[in-house]
Structures are given as structure tokens and as C-alpha cells.
Amino acid sequence: MNRLSPEKRSQIIRCLVEGNSIRGTARLCDCVKNTVSRVLIETGEACQAYHDKHVRNLTCKRLQVDEIWAFIGCKQKNVPKHRRGEAGDCWTWTAIDADTKLVPSWMVGPRDGQAAIAFMDDLASRLASRVQLTSDGHKPYLEAVEGAFGGDIDYAMLIKMYGAAPESMKGRYSPAECIGARKTRIEGDPDPKHVNTSYAERNNLTMRMQMRRFTRLTNAFSKKIENHAHAVSLHFRHYNFCRIHQSLRVTPAMAAGVTDKLWSVDDLVAMSDAYWAEKNAPKKRGPYKKRIASEARA
């Protein structure tokens, strides 16, 4: 079977993590789009597995959570009957450390209570100490945070208030104007000075800039939710371990103490190769068990 060289796969990954689409990457790297998709799927799965194994026992102090919207295949209002459940609105839940800028947890799925519970359970499983958590006013967070953390958390909501859009803005592509925000303590003793979601919202911008499928008003949106999830995994693996944060002068993973080295894209390729070599390695056969003659006749 033909196998791309590590150099070619590194080139493809570099294009993807810098905001190029699948077809744009194929043109830049002189390969077909199916090759780019295969590299994305293989590397994305390996990145998710590495994150699940190594990003644990974190000593975060202040976390912010948010959700960012995208869609699969088409907008929700245009989903045909035969594609219901696999196309339409898709949300990515993210958590970011306000100090180290590490993204310890994310989840791709709907924006409902079950997704909130799964997301918070995953986030709580990665923490080793009590944290201050800030979210927006999305109600499913209330039950999800209580179930994942109980009373061992300092939790507050930042509830933003929006004004009505003026007549001149109706029908145009623009967000409503935020006219105020209310800080609400939910659990524990959160510090009001640190109740905000600014870093989470800035992280949303990074996602839209670095992943073409999140860029609005284009036709580069995801066509399959599986590939969408792989792209998110690749993005955050690169963001946490490979990209030096301009204000920290180190990667978020280095700032959080998860690693002591600066990872390169070549390291991601080597990690992916090691993951698939282990996963596809032939399994050892178990001990041979002789059958008793009576069992054989039966």
C-alpha cells in the first residue's frame, strides 16, 4: 500500500492548522483531497487519544467555558428528512485556562443538557484541584456543573443582556448589541474580579481563524461530523503543544506543566505513526486449549 512520506504529511497538517480548507490544502500540497482527508482522520484520532491519556491531573485555578456554533452539510432549517440527526447545527464545547491558556477539554455535539453533562464530566476528570469556573447563562450548565463537581467548585455565571437590533440592521449579518452583563454566583466563593468569559470568546476567534470549516459565509463547512471532530482534535493538539502563545512566550501545555518541550508538526506525525503502529499491531494469540472428546462429540 502506498504511504505518504512524513514530510508530505507534515506539509498537509501545517496547511490545515493554518486555516486552509481541504481542497485548498490539496492544491498547495499537490495531492488529491481524499489524501488530505485521510491524513486529517488519522492524525485527528491520534491527537484525541494522546490528549485523553496525557492531559490529566491539571492544577488549573481559573477556567472559562463556552460553546461555538458551526454546521454540518447545511443549515439546520435546510436539513432534509433523510439527513436528520447527521446534518445541521453542531456545537463545540470548550474550556480554557485563563492563566496558561491551555484548552483542557472540548466536545463536539449538540447544545443540550446531555452534552453539557458529558462535557463537564470530562473536564472534572482532568482536574486535580478546586477551580473557579465561569460560564455564560446557558441553563444546562447548572445541572452539569453540580453533577460533575458537587460543591467542590467556585462557580459563577456571566449573563449578558442584548438590546433589540435597530431597523437598519435587520436582515443583515451582524450580532446583537450587548448592553450589559450580570455576574451571578452559583456555587462556592468565586472572585468577582475573575468572573468573565473573555478568554473563552477569544479562543472562539482562534478556532474560526485556524479551522477553515468554522469560517462563516464560506462553502468550506464540514460535510461529515466525524471529520469535523477530527479537525477540532488536530487543532487543539497543535494549539496546546505546538503553537507558542504570544503573551506567554511558551506553548499553553508548557505553561501548564503538561510538557517541557516545544512540539513540532513533525513530532505530531511521529506520534500519529506510533499510535497507529500500536493500534494495528497483530495481537498475540491466547493459550491453546485442548477440547475434551465429549465436548467435541456434543
C-alpha positions, 0 to 999 in steps of 0.5 A: 500500500502506498504511504505518504512520506512524513514530510508530505504529511507534515506539509498537509497538517501545517496547511490545515492548522493554518486555516486552509480548507481541504481542497485548498490544502490539496492544491498547495500540497499537490495531492488529491483531497481524499489524501488530505482527508485521510491524513486529517482522520488519522492524525485527528484520532491520534491527537484525541487519544494522546490528549485523553491519556496525557492531559490529566491531573491539571492544577488549573485555578481559573477556567472559562467555558463556552460553546461555538456554533458551526454546521454540518452539510447545511443549515439546520432549517435546510436539513432534509428528512433523510439527513436528520440527526447527521446534518445541521447545527453542531456545537463545540464545547470548550474550556480554557485556562485563563492563566496558561491558556491551555484548552483542557477539554472540548466536545463536539455535539449538540447544545443540550443538557446531555452534552453539557453533562458529558462535557463537564464530566470530562473536564472534572476528570482532568482536574486535580484541584478546586477551580473557579469556573465561569460560564455564560447563562446557558441553563444546562450548565447548572445541572452539569456543573453540580453533577460533575463537581458537587460543591467542590467548585467556585462557580459563577455565571456571566449573563449578558443582556442584548438590546433589540437590533435597530431597523437598519440592521435587520436582515443583515449579518451582524450580532446583537448589541450587548448592553450589559452583563450580570455576574451571578454566583452559583456555587462556592466563593468565586472572585468577582474580579475573575468572573468573565468569559473573555478568554473563552470568546477569544479562543472562539476567534482562534478556532474560526481563524485556524479551522477553515470549516468554522469560517462563516459565509464560506462553502468550506463547512464540514460535510461529515461530523466525524471529520469535523471532530477530527479537525477540532482534535488536530487543532487543539493538539497543535494549539496546546503543544505546538503553537507558542502563545504570544503573551506567554512566550511558551506553548499553553501545555508548557505553561501548564506543566503538561510538557517541557518541550516545544512540539513540532508538526513533525513530532505530531506525525511521529506520534500519529505513526506510533499510535497507529503502529500500536493500534494495528499491531497483530495481537498475540494469540491466547493459550491453546486449549485442548477440547475434551472428546465429549465436548467435541462429540456434543 
